[in-house]
Amino acid sequence: MLALSTAQAERIKDLASIQGVRANQLIGYGLVVGLDGSGDQVRQTPFTQQSLTNMLSQLGVTVPQGTNMQVKNVAAAMVTARLPAFAQPGQTVDVVVSSMGNAKSLRGGTLLMTPMKGANGQVYAIAQGNLLVGGAGASAGGSSVQVNQLNGGIISNGAIIERSVPTTYARDGIVNLELNTTDFGAAQSMVAALNTRFGANTATALDGRVVQLRGPQDPAAQAAFLSQVENLQVSLPPARAKVVINARTGSVVMNRTVTIDEAAIAYGNLSVVISQEAQVNQPDTPFGGGQTVVTQNTQIEMKSDKGGVQRVRTSANLADVVKALNALGATPQDLLSILQNLKSAGALRADLEII
């Protein structure tokens, strides 16, 4: 029993986060140079030429007005990053660079100095560096091949933080823990574990998502206190039964609390096959003045598999559910409809989520 309880326990740091300790999104607009002729086409992306002209003017290079620069080695890009909590000036973060014009590839490019701004419009970091593009491609003679995406890449440690964001997570020793999901049972289990470890009235559940802690008021002791809180093991109640269906890929994922009541299922498949074949009709005589004509011969065939009534017995655990569904012999696409119908009939004891 002790081993089973330990296996089901999780750390508080995996279940909740400290209110106020959060990352911030940063965004910037910059130019990627050094491309091998795969940059933006100026006629379709005039903002690239305008940005290049403005950058050159800041560097002391004057471009005559009306000059049509045919620069194929430059691409306009959006740069995004996440500013972690407690990040200090001088530290670095990764940035993601994405083309916003019609550049064919950013491979081999270098991002020029790009200010990274927050939601308030202030600059918090400066990004610059060589791009790492995971894709590859080649083209010749009108044919091309490409692996993965070529119009986006990352720069590891590509942005230097210039300004920190003040982070306040404790007021008079009061700290709030926010659960990753709303669950009153998990909140009460967390409160019980915290009060057992640190004393009565240390933790209080405000609702199904927020647990309030009363910690030390000394800022020097708060870090040590929260470190112990995050590593505390909490035994959780069984999760709510849920089945997640991805209608685009046909995948079905269910947790271990899903059960099925006894039911009868009938299903069948209807498939339509359309084939088209080109036929060449030539004149009977070579010099009769006729013409060779190409006609399309289309054939349509419909196949209907025999549907059968299958009995599904009541299941008590996930293994029984998988065994019962596999016994149907249904395809993944059929399984999507079967689970929906089981839910409508009241035989599926789980929440059904379709994404």
N, C-alpha and C positions, 0 to 999 in steps of 0.2 A: 504493500500500500504506500509506503514511503517513497519507493522508487517511482511509482506511477504519479504521485503528487509532484515530485520534482520534475518529471518529464513534461508536465502540463504547466509548470510555472514559467513566467517570463519576467524579465527585468522591467522596471518602471521606465527606463530610458527607451525601451522598445515599444512601450504602450502609450507614452504621453510625452509632451514637450513642455518646456517652461515658458509661460506666457511672457511675451516681451523679447524673448531670445529668438530672433528671426533674421532671415536674409533679406536683401533689397535688390530689386532688379535695376540694371544699368543698361543704357542704350546709347549708341553713337553712330555717326555717319562718317565714312572715310573712303579713301581711295586705295586700291590694290594695284601696285605697279610691278613691272618685271615679268609680265605674262608673255608667252611665246606666240604673239599674234592672235590670241584667243580672247581679247578684251571686248569692251562694249563697242558697238557700231555707233558712231557719233550722230548719224542722221536719225536713228531710232531712239537714242538716249541723249538728248541735248544737255541734261543736267550733269552728265559726266564731264563734258567739255567746259561747262560753266564752273564746276567745282575745281577742275584742273587750272583754269585761268585764275580763279581766286587764290588758289594755293601758290601759284607761281608769283603772283603779285605780292604776296606776303614774304616771299623769299627774295624779292628785289628784281624779279624778271617781269618785264612789261610786254604783254602780248597785244599787238595792234588790234583795235576794235574791228570786228567783222572777219577776223582770221578764222578760216575753217580748218581746224587741226584734225588731221586724219591719224589719230593715235589709237592703235590696236592693242597696245600693251598695257592699257589702263582700264580698270573696271570699278564702278561705284559699288559699295557694299554697305550693308548694315552690320553693326558690331554689337553683340549682346554679351552680358556677363552677369554674375550674381555676386553681390557684395556680402560676404558672410558677417554674422554677428561678431562683435568685438574685434573686427579687422582694424589694423592700425596703419598709418601712413608708412610707406616703404615696403609693405608686404605685397605679394603678387597674387593674381587670380587668373584663371583660364578664361579665354574669350572665344566666342563663336563668330565666324565671319561668313556672311551669306550674300551672294550676289543679288542685286536688285535691278540690274539692267538685262541686256541680252548677251552677256559674255558666255562664251562656250565652255570655258574652264578657268578656274582660279589656281590650277596646279602650278607650283613654282613661283607664286606671287608673294609680294611683301606688302604688308599693311603699313601705311604711313601713319604718323602720329595722329591719333584719333581721341578726342575728349569723350569720356564716358559720363553721361549725365543720369541723375536720378529723376524721380517723378516730380520733384520740386524745381527742376531745371538747373540745379547746381552740379558742377563737375566734381566727381568723386574719384575718378581714376583716368589714367592715360594709357591707351593701348597702342602697341607697335610691335612688329616682328614678322617672321617668316611663317607662312601658312603651311599646315600639314593637312593635305587632302587625301582621304582614304580611297578615292576612286581612281580609275585609270581608263583611258580610251585612246582610240586611234582611228583615222579615216584616210582613205585613199581611193581614187577612181570612182567616187560616188558611193562607196560602201563605207560603213563605219561600225565600230563595236565599242561598247562602253560597259564598264563594271562599276556599280555604285554611283554615287552622286559626285559630280565634278564642280558644281557651282557653290560649294560650301566647304568650310574647313575650320580647324581650330588652331589656336596658338597657345601652347602650354605656357603658363605663367606669363602671358602676353600683356597683361595690364598691371601697372604699378598704382597702388592706392595712394591718393593724394590727400584724402580727407576721410576721417572716421565718422561713424554715425553713433551718437550717444545711445546706449542700451540700458534701460531701467527695467529690472525684473523683480525687485523687492522694495516694498515700502513699509517701513517700521517692522521689518522682519516677516511680513506677509508675502508669501509666494504662491502663485496659482499654477497648478498643473493642468494642462489641456490634453484630454485623451484624444487619440487619433480618430476614434469612432465613438459615437454616442452609445453608451451601454451603462445602464444603472447598476447592473450586477458587477461589472468590472470596476466601476467607481467605488462601490461599497467594499469590494474585496481589497482595493488599493488602500482605502481608509483604514480597514481593519489591520492590514499589514503594517502600515505606517504607525498607527497608535500602539501596536504591540511592540514595535522596535524602538520608538522614540518617546513613548509615554502617552497617556490619555490626553485627548483634546489637541493633539498635534495636528491632526488632519480632519477636515470636514468636507463632505460632498455637497457642493452648492447645487448641482444638478447632475444629469447623466453624462456631462462632459468635462466639468471643471471641479477639481479638488483643491481646496485651499489649505496651505501649510502655514503653521506658525513656527518660524525658525528663529535663530539668533539675530539680534538687531545689529551686532557688530559686523560690518562688511567683511572683515578679515576671516570671520568664522562661517560666513554664509557659503563660501565656495566649498569648504570641507563638508558642511552639512548637506548641500545639494549633491555632492559626489556620493555620499552614502545613500541618499534617497534614490538616485538614479540606478544604483546597483542592487537595490532591494528586490528580492524575488516575490512575485505575487501570483497566487494560484487563481486562475480564471475559471469562471463558469463556462459551460459549453457554448460555443458560438451559435448565433442564429442560423438556422438552415437556409442555405441560398444556393441557387443554380444560376450560373452566368453563361449566357449563350451569345456567341459572336456570329451574327447572321451573315457577315461578309466572308468569314473564313470557314464557317461550319464547325467551329470548336465548341466543346461543352466542358465546363469546369464546375464541380460541385464539392462542397465541404463534407466533412465526415458526419454531420448531424442530419443529412438528408435521408428521408425514409419515403417509402412508397406503400400505399395501401393496395389491397388486392383489387385487380381490375382486369378487364378483357380488352384487347387491342386488335384492331383490324387495319391493315394498311396495304397499299399496293403502289406500284410505280408506273407512270406513263411517260414514255420517251418518244420524241419526234426526231427522226433523222432526215435531213435534207441534203441530197447530193446533187452536184451539178457537173456535167461533162460536156466539153466542147467537141462538136462534130464538124468535120470539113466535108462540104458537098461540092464536087467538081462536075463540070459539064460532061455530057456523054461523049462528044466528039472534040478533039483538040482544037480544031479550027472552026467550030460552029458559032463562034461569037458569044458564047456564054461566059460567065464569071464564076470564079470560085467563091463560095459563100460559107462563112463559119456560123453555125447555129449552136445554141445552148440547149442541152437536153437535161431537164430537171426532173428528179425523182424524189418523192416524198413517201416516207415509210413511218408508220406508227406502231410502236410496240407497247403492249400493256402486260406487265407481270401480274401473275395471279396473287391476289391478296388473301391472307389467311388470318383467322382469329387466334390470337395468342393470349394465354393466361399468364398474368404477372402476379406472383404471390406477394404477400405482405413482407416487406423487408424491415430488418431491425437495425442495420448498420450500413456503412458505405459499401462494404464488400458484397453484401446481398443486393444492393441497388445495382452495382456494376454487373454482377452475375445475371440479374434479371434482364437488364437492358441488352447485354450481349447475347442472351438466349433468343432475343427477337430476330437477330440477324439483320437488323436495319442498317442502312447507310447513315453516315453522319447527318446528311440533309434530312433523311426521314426522322432521325432522332430529334431534330429540332421541333418538328411538328408534333411528334409523339409526346414530348415533354410539355409542350403548350397545351395539348388536349388533356393530358393527365392533370395539369393544374386547373384547367377549367372544370374538369369532372370532380375535383376535390380529392383525387387520389395521390397527388404529389404534395408531400408535407414539407414545403420549402418555398421561399420567395424566389420568383422567377425574374431575372434581370436580363434584358436583351440589349446588347450594345452594337 
